[in-house]
Amino acid sequence: MSIAPQFKTYPTQDQLAHMDRDLTLHPSTVQNPEVLTPAQIAHFNSRGYLNGIRVFSPEEIAETRAFVDAIIGRVLAQGGSGYSMKHAHMKYGRVWDLIANPRITALVKDLLGEDVVGWGAHFFCKLPGDGKIVAWHQDASYWPLTPSKTLTLWLAIDNADVENGCMKFVAGSHLKGHLTYRRSSAEEDNVLDQTVENAEQYGTVVYNKLKAGEASIHSDLLLHSSEANHSKRRRCGLTLRYCTPDVRGTLGWNNEGILIGGSDPERHWGNPARPVRDYEGI
C-alpha cells in the first residue's frame, strides 16, 4: 500500500467568505504566442474560453482511457464516486506527466506567460445514468488563491456531448467579475455546493462538445455547468489547473504546485516530485 501524500485542504464557504482575495479579471497579455494564434488569445480574453483543441490522437488518448478505467474501477470498489479522483497528479505518475506535458503546457504558456505553475488535477467522470448536475458556478469562488490568475484545461478522456452531460459555458461572463451565489441544497443533486442564479443573463450559453483527446481552456471566472448524464455512455474529463507563480495559496494549496516553466523567486509553490508509485487509496 502506497503512503498518502500530504493533500491540500478544501475550505468551507464560511472560510472563503472571510479570505482576502483579489478576484478581479486578469486577461492574457501574451504578445507572441507559439501555439495559439493572436485571434485565439483575443477570443479567450473576450469570451473566457477556447475549445476543440486537439491535443492527443485517438490512439494516444485510448492509452490514457485504459489507465482511467482501471483507476475508477478501484475507486468505485472502495466506495468512492466518479468525482472522487482529486489530487490526481500527486497520486499518479501518469497524471503528473500530463500536467507537465509540453503539448499542454505550451497552450497554457500562450495564455499565462512563461512563468507557470500546475497546481491541480482532478478527474470528473459522469457515469452512465448519473443524475447529478454541476450547477452554474465560477471556479475562483472555491479556491483559496489570490490573485485570480488561474485557468483550467479540460482534457476529454471520453467523447463529451449534450447527451452525456458535457460542460456548458456562459460566454463572456468572466467579464462580470466575481458573482453572488447561493448555497445549494442536498435535494438539488448538485455535485457542488454553490449555485449562481439566472446565469444565462450574463451571456450566451455555449455547449463545450469535445472529442476524446481534445481540450478546452476556461478562465477561473467563467460561469460554467453541466447537466445530468442520462445516456448509456460515460463522460470523463481531466481538469488540469494552472496559475502564475505570483498567485498565493493557503490551506496547503501551494504544496501541490509544480513549477512548469520560468521561475518562482519566492519559492512559494512546493514543486512536488513525480509519484514513484500510484497511490492505492481514494
N, C-alpha and C positions, 0 to 999 in steps of 0.2 A: 504494500500500500504506500503510495507516494504521500509525502507530508504536504499539508495545505500551506500555500504561501500566505503572507500577511495581506489580506484583501482590504480594500478601502471600505469605509462605512457609508451607507446611504443615509442622507439626512432626512428628517421628518419635515413636513410642510411648515411646522412651527419654527424649527431651526432655520429653515431657508428664509422665512419671513423676517428674521432678526439678523440676517447676514448683510453686511455692507458690500453690495456687488454692483459693478458697472455693467448694466445690461442694455447699453446703447449699441446701435449698429456700427460695426467697423467694416466697411466694404473693402473688397480686394483692391490693392494699389499696385499690383504687379504690372509692369510695363512691357516686359519682354518674355512672355511665356514660351516654354519649349515644346509643350504638347498641345495644350489648348490654344484656341485662336483668340485674338482680342475680342471678337464678336461673342464667343462663349463666356469670356470673363464679364463682358458688359451684360449679358443675359443673366449670369449669376448675380451680379450686383443689383439688377433691376427686378428680377423675378424671384431670386432667392434659391434657385436650384439649377442643376443640369441633370439630364437623364439620357438613357440609351447609349451610354459609353461602353463600347466593347473592350473588356479587359482581358478575359481568358477565352480560349477556344472552347467549343463544346467538349472536346476530349479532355482538356485541362480541367474544366470545372467538374467533369464527371469523376475525376480522381478526388477532388475535394468533397463532392457529394457523398462518395463512399465513406470517407472519413466521418462526415457529419452523421450519416446513417448509423454508424457504429456508436458514436458518442451519444446521440439522442436516445438510442436504444438502451444504453446503460443508464442514462439519466432517468428515463421513464421507469425503468426497473427499480430504481432507488426511490421512487415516489415523487420525482420532480415533474416539471411540465416542459412544454416546448419553449417556454420563456425563461427557464431556469439557468441557461448556459451563459452566465455572466463571467467577467474577468477572463475571457477566453484566451487572451494572449499570455496571461500569467499561468495558465493551466496546460496549454497545448503548444508544443513546438511548431506545429504546422500553422497555427494561427499567428504566432509570433512572426513567422516567416511572411505571412500575408500582410500584417500591419506594416512590415518593413519592406515589402516587395517594391522594387523600383518602378514597375508599371503603375502601381497605385500611388506611390509617394510622388512621382513626377506630376501627376494630376493635382495632388494636394499642394505641392510647392508652387504650382502655377497660380494658385489662389491665395495662399498664405505667405508665400515668400520662401527663401532658402532655409530659414530657421524654423524647424518644425518638430513638434513632439507628438507621438502617437500615444494616447493615454487610455484608450478604452476599446474593447472588442466584446460584442455580445451577439449571440445567435437569437434571432426571433423566428420561431418555427410555428406557424399556424397549421396544426394537424388537420387532416380531412374531417369535415364536420365540426370544426372548432367554432362555437357560437359566440366567442368573446370578440369585442371590438377594442380598438385603441381610439379613444376619443380625441377630438381636436386639442392639440397642445403645442407648446414650444419647448424644445429640449432644454434651453437655457434655464427654464423655470425649475428644473430638477437638480441642477448641478451646483455644487459649492465652489464655483470657479468665477474668477474676475480678472480682467475684463472679458466681455463677451466676444472672444475672437476664436471661435471654435466652429468646426464643420464636421459633418458626418458623411462618410462614403458608405453607401448601402450596396453591398455586393450580392447579387441574386444567385443563390445556390440552386434554386428551382426556378422554373418559369413563374413569373408573377403577373397576374391579370385581374380583371374585375371580378371574375367568378371565384377565384380562390383568395380574395381579400388583399389585393395589392395596396400599397400606400397611395394616398392622395394628398396633394399639396393645395394650399391656397396661395396661388402665385402673387407675389408682391407683398404678402402680409408681413414679411420681415421688416418692411419699411415703417410699420406702425409702432415699433418699439415693443417693450415688454407689456403684454396684455393681461388684464384681470382674468382670473379663472376661479372656478368654484371646486370644492371637494366633490369627488364622485362617490356615489353610494354603492353598496355591495349589489343592490338589485339591478344595476345597470350593466353588469357583465363587462366592465371595463378593465382591461389589463392594468391600466394605470389608475392613479387616484386624483387626477385633475381633469377638468373639462373647461374649455373656452367656449362659452355660449355664442350662438349665432355667428360662427366663424366665417361663414360664406359672405358676410357683409364686408370683409376685408380684402376681397379679391376674387379671382376666377379659380374655380376648383379644377385641378388637373390630375388625372389618374396616372400614377407612375408605373406604367406597364413595362416590364423588363423581361428579356430572355435570360436564361441561365448563363452566367459568365459576363453579363452586362452589369453596369453600376450606375447609380445616381449619386449626386452630391447635393446636400442641402445645408443651408445656414442654420445655426442653432436658434435663430429667432423666427424661422419659418413655421407657420402653422401647418401641421400635418396630422393624419389619422389613417385608420384602415378599418374596413368593415369585416364582419364575420366571414369565415370561410365555410360556406355551405356546400362546397364541391367535394368530390371524392379524391382530390389531389392536395398534396402538401404544398405550403408556400413558405419556404425557408430562406432567410437572408442573413447575412453577417454585417452588422454595423461596425465600422471602424471609425474611431473618433480621433480628431487631430486638433491641435491648437498651436499658437506661437509660444516660445519659451517664457515670454514675459507674463503670461497668464499664471495666476496663483491659485492653487488648490488647497483646500483644508480637508480635515477628516481622513487623512491618508491618501487622498486622491493623487497627490503629486508622486507618491511612491510607485504608482503603476505606469508612469510616463516614460516612454522610451525616446531618447533623442534621435530622431530620424535623420536630420540634416542640420548643418550650421552649428551654432554654439548655444550653450546655456550658461552664461557667465556667472550667475549666482548659484548654479548647481541646485536649483530648486527641485528639479524633477529627478526621481530615483534611479532611472535608467536600469531597470532590472535585466538580468541576463536571460537568454533564451532558456526555457524549461528543458532540462535534460530528459525527464520522463514525463509522460502525460499524467496529469492529476486524475485520480480514480474516483473522487467524490463528486457530488453535485456542484 
